[in-house]
Amino acid sequence: MNPPYAPLISIVIPTYNRANLIPKAIQSVLDQTYQNWELIIVDNYSDDGTKEVIDSFRDPRISMLLTPRTGSVAASRNFGVQHSKGEWVAFLDSDDWWFPAKLSSVCEVIQNNPDLIYHDLQIVSGPDDAKSYRKTKSRKLKDPIFMDLLLNGNDIALSSVTVRKSIFLKVNGMNESPTFFAVEDYDTWLRIAQITDLFVHIPKALGAYQLHDGNIGKINNFQYLSNALQGYLNDLDKKQLRRYQSLYIYQIARSNYNNLKYSEAMKQLIFVAKFGKLQYRFKSLLMLISNLVFRFILPRKIDFHFEP
């Protein structure tokens, strides 16, 4: 069922050799209670039967575009948007899926004239496991949206986003450079936030993000973030710059801590405890305390206890 104002929503799914995963994504679009949509699947010449799988869904609203594989999923998304007809564009990865009320919930929000809408996703381990994990860390962003995103990190899940097409095109779409690999979505939200604060968060899970070995999101992307975000840092004051740095120093510190590189982690954790956002300060303090306990207090007790 469609509301009185029912804009055409163009859904873009990029894919490559996902014949085993994409049926769930496509079916979740077909199952939407909101029906005024078109689905554009951009395939990088898959050789695993993906085309045959897509062709098996006989719905005139589904189309497939072929484009050479360049290593940039951003290029596939941009290609899909360029061929879309809707006023709004929704992104869905081929290994994720939506719940039936996704588009109808988005369309209710569209009535209030936003520019970008996003929501929570349920994190799952497989296509039939929708309740085993936490939700993605989405939250309501505060004005100015750009500074909130930059200083507090990306809390917008790609497969949750519906964006006004004219806004997406105004920022020239997603950056297709290899240096933005795995962070091209974050960069896009930042550039959109430079021209509009009309971001709306729907505080409920309207889809699922599936964990598996091929997830780009699992890749350690700190170096990509460092390269991609340098151009945004010139206007930050010293306090803001330290807050920004603490987000990514925390990731390095946690990696060092988990790999038992305690001396390196200590300095990094102290920096985050001084300058980071509250949740990272708290986590850093916990790691610092546990490091002290396990390295100095417990060993002494054990040595003392077993002294002859």
C-alpha positions in Angstrom: 0.0 0.0 0.0 1.3 3.4 -0.9 0.6 6.7 0.9 -1.1 9.7 -0.8 2.4 11.1 -1.8 4.2 8.1 -3.2 7.5 9.1 -4.9 9.3 6.6 -7.1 12.3 5.2 -5.1 15.2 3.9 -7.1 17.0 1.1 -5.4 20.6 0.4 -6.4 22.3 -2.9 -5.7 25.9 -3.4 -6.9 27.1 -7.0 -7.1 29.8 -9.3 -8.3 29.6 -13.1 -7.9 27.0 -13.1 -5.3 24.6 -15.6 -6.8 24.2 -17.3 -3.4 23.5 -14.1 -1.5 21.6 -11.7 -3.8 18.3 -13.6 -4.0 17.6 -12.6 -0.3 18.2 -9.0 -1.1 16.0 -9.0 -4.2 13.2 -10.9 -2.5 13.3 -8.4 0.4 12.6 -5.6 -2.2 9.7 -7.5 -3.7 8.3 -8.1 -0.2 8.0 -4.4 0.5 4.6 -3.1 1.6 5.5 0.1 -0.4 5.3 -0.7 -4.1 6.4 2.4 -6.1 10.0 1.4 -6.7 12.5 0.4 -9.3 15.4 -1.9 -8.6 18.6 -1.4 -10.5 21.2 -4.2 -10.1 24.7 -3.2 -11.3 26.6 -6.4 -12.1 30.4 -6.4 -12.8 30.1 -9.3 -15.3 29.7 -12.0 -12.6 30.7 -15.5 -13.8 28.9 -17.5 -11.1 25.4 -17.6 -12.4 24.3 -14.2 -10.9 22.6 -13.1 -14.2 20.5 -16.3 -14.3 19.5 -15.7 -10.6 18.4 -12.1 -11.4 16.6 -13.2 -14.5 14.5 -15.7 -12.4 12.8 -12.7 -10.7 10.3 -11.8 -13.3 9.2 -8.3 -12.4 9.3 -5.4 -14.8 10.5 -3.1 -12.1 13.8 -5.0 -11.9 16.6 -4.2 -14.4 20.2 -5.2 -14.6 23.1 -3.1 -15.9 26.5 -4.5 -16.8 29.7 -2.6 -16.1 33.4 -3.8 -16.1 34.8 -4.5 -12.7 37.2 -1.7 -11.7 37.6 -2.6 -8.0 35.4 0.4 -7.0 32.0 -0.5 -5.7 31.4 3.3 -5.6 31.6 3.3 -9.5 28.8 0.7 -9.6 26.6 2.7 -7.3 27.2 5.9 -9.3 26.4 4.1 -12.5 23.2 2.8 -11.1 22.1 6.3 -9.8 22.9 7.8 -13.3 20.4 5.3 -14.8 17.7 5.8 -12.1 14.4 7.5 -12.7 13.3 8.2 -9.1 13.5 11.4 -7.1 14.9 9.3 -4.3 17.7 6.7 -4.3 18.0 3.9 -1.7 21.2 1.8 -1.4 21.2 -1.9 -0.6 24.2 -4.2 -0.7 23.7 -7.6 -2.3 24.5 -9.4 0.9 22.1 -7.4 3.0 18.3 -7.2 3.0 15.4 -5.1 4.2 12.3 -5.9 6.3 8.9 -5.4 4.6 8.1 -2.1 6.2 11.4 -0.4 5.2 10.3 1.7 2.3 6.9 2.6 3.8 8.6 3.8 6.9 11.0 5.9 4.8 8.2 7.3 2.7 6.4 8.5 5.9 9.6 10.5 6.8 9.8 11.8 3.2 6.6 13.7 3.8 8.6 16.0 6.2 11.0 17.1 3.4 14.4 15.7 4.5 17.4 15.2 2.2 18.9 12.0 3.7 17.2 9.2 5.7 18.9 6.4 7.6 17.9 3.8 10.2 19.3 0.9 12.3 20.2 -2.5 10.8 20.1 -5.9 12.6 23.5 -7.6 12.5 23.1 -11.2 11.6 25.3 -14.2 10.8 23.4 -15.7 8.0 20.3 -15.4 5.8 18.1 -17.3 8.3 19.5 -15.7 11.5 17.9 -12.3 12.1 18.0 -12.0 15.9 21.3 -13.2 17.0 23.4 -10.0 17.1 23.3 -6.4 18.1 22.1 -3.5 15.9 24.4 -1.2 14.0 25.5 1.8 15.9 23.2 4.3 14.3 22.1 7.4 16.2 20.4 10.7 15.8 23.1 13.2 14.5 23.2 16.7 16.0 23.5 20.0 14.1 25.8 20.8 12.5 25.7 17.3 11.0 29.0 17.7 9.3 30.9 18.3 12.6 29.1 15.5 14.4 30.0 13.0 11.6 33.6 14.2 11.5 34.3 14.3 15.2 32.2 11.3 16.3 32.6 8.9 13.4 30.3 7.3 10.8 27.1 5.9 12.3 25.2 5.7 9.0 24.9 2.2 7.6 25.0 2.2 3.8 22.2 -0.3 3.3 19.9 1.9 5.4 20.3 5.1 3.4 17.7 6.8 1.2 18.9 10.1 -0.2 17.4 12.7 -2.4 18.9 12.1 -5.9 19.4 15.8 -6.6 21.5 16.1 -3.5 23.6 13.0 -4.3 24.3 14.3 -7.8 25.1 17.8 -6.4 28.1 16.3 -4.5 29.1 14.3 -7.6 28.1 11.0 -6.1 30.6 8.7 -4.4 34.3 9.1 -4.8 35.6 6.3 -7.0 39.3 6.7 -6.1 41.0 3.5 -4.7 42.2 5.6 -1.8 38.6 5.8 -0.6 38.1 2.0 -0.6 35.7 1.0 2.1 35.1 4.6 3.3 33.5 6.1 0.2 30.1 6.0 1.9 31.4 8.0 4.9 33.0 10.5 2.6 29.7 10.9 0.7 27.7 11.6 3.9 30.3 14.2 4.9 30.1 16.0 1.6 26.3 15.9 1.7 26.4 17.3 5.3 28.4 20.3 4.0 25.4 21.4 2.0 22.4 20.2 4.1 21.6 19.4 7.8 18.4 17.7 6.8 19.4 14.2 8.0 16.7 12.0 9.6 17.3 8.9 11.7 14.6 6.3 12.0 15.4 4.7 15.4 14.5 1.1 14.6 16.0 -1.8 12.6 14.4 -1.9 9.1 16.9 -4.3 7.6 19.7 -6.8 8.2 23.5 -6.5 7.7 25.0 -10.0 7.2 28.4 -10.9 8.6 30.5 -13.2 6.4 34.1 -13.5 5.2 33.6 -11.2 2.2 32.4 -8.2 4.1 34.2 -5.0 3.2 33.1 -3.6 6.6 35.4 -6.1 8.3 38.5 -4.7 6.6 40.7 -2.6 8.8 40.2 0.7 7.1 42.1 3.1 9.4 44.6 3.9 6.7 41.9 4.6 4.2 40.1 6.9 6.6 43.4 8.8 7.3 43.9 9.4 3.6 40.3 10.1 2.8 39.6 12.6 5.5 42.7 14.8 5.4 40.9 17.4 3.4 38.3 18.0 6.1 40.8 18.8 8.9 42.0 22.3 8.0 39.1 24.1 9.7 39.3 22.2 13.0 40.7 23.9 16.1 43.2 22.1 18.3 40.6 20.5 20.6 38.5 19.3 17.7 41.5 17.9 16.0 42.5 15.9 19.1 38.9 14.6 19.3 39.0 13.5 15.7 42.4 11.9 16.1 41.2 10.0 19.2 38.6 8.1 17.1 41.2 6.4 15.0 44.0 6.3 17.6 41.6 4.2 19.7 41.3 1.7 16.8 45.0 1.4 16.7 45.3 1.1 20.4 42.7 -1.6 20.6 44.5 -3.6 17.9 47.9 -3.2 19.8 46.2 -4.2 23.0 44.7 -7.3 21.6 48.0 -8.2 20.0 49.7 -7.9 23.4 51.7 -4.8 22.3 51.1 -3.1 25.6 53.8 -0.5 25.6 52.6 0.9 22.3 48.9 0.7 23.4 49.5 2.5 26.7 50.5 5.8 25.2 47.6 5.6 22.7 45.1 4.7 25.3 46.2 7.6 27.5 45.7 10.0 24.6 42.2 8.7 24.0 41.4 8.8 27.7 42.3 12.5 27.7 40.7 13.7 24.4 38.3 11.1 23.2 34.5 10.9 23.2 33.0 9.6 26.5 32.5 6.0 25.4 36.1 5.7 24.1 37.5 7.4 27.2 35.7 4.8 29.3 36.9 1.8 27.2 40.4 3.2 27.2 40.4 3.5 30.9 39.2 -0.1 31.3 42.0 -1.3 29.1 44.6 0.8 30.9 43.4 -0.6 34.3 43.3 -4.2 33.1 46.8 -3.8 31.6 48.2 -2.6 34.9 46.4 -5.4 36.8 47.7 -8.2 34.5 51.2 -6.9 34.0 52.1 -5.7 37.5 49.7 -6.6 40.3 48.8 -10.2 39.4 52.3 -11.4 38.4 53.7 -10.1 41.7 51.0 -11.9 43.7 51.7 -15.1 41.8 55.5 -14.8 42.3 55.0 -14.1 46.0 52.6 -16.9 46.4 55.0 -19.5 44.8 58.2 -18.3 46.5 59.9 -21.2 48.3 
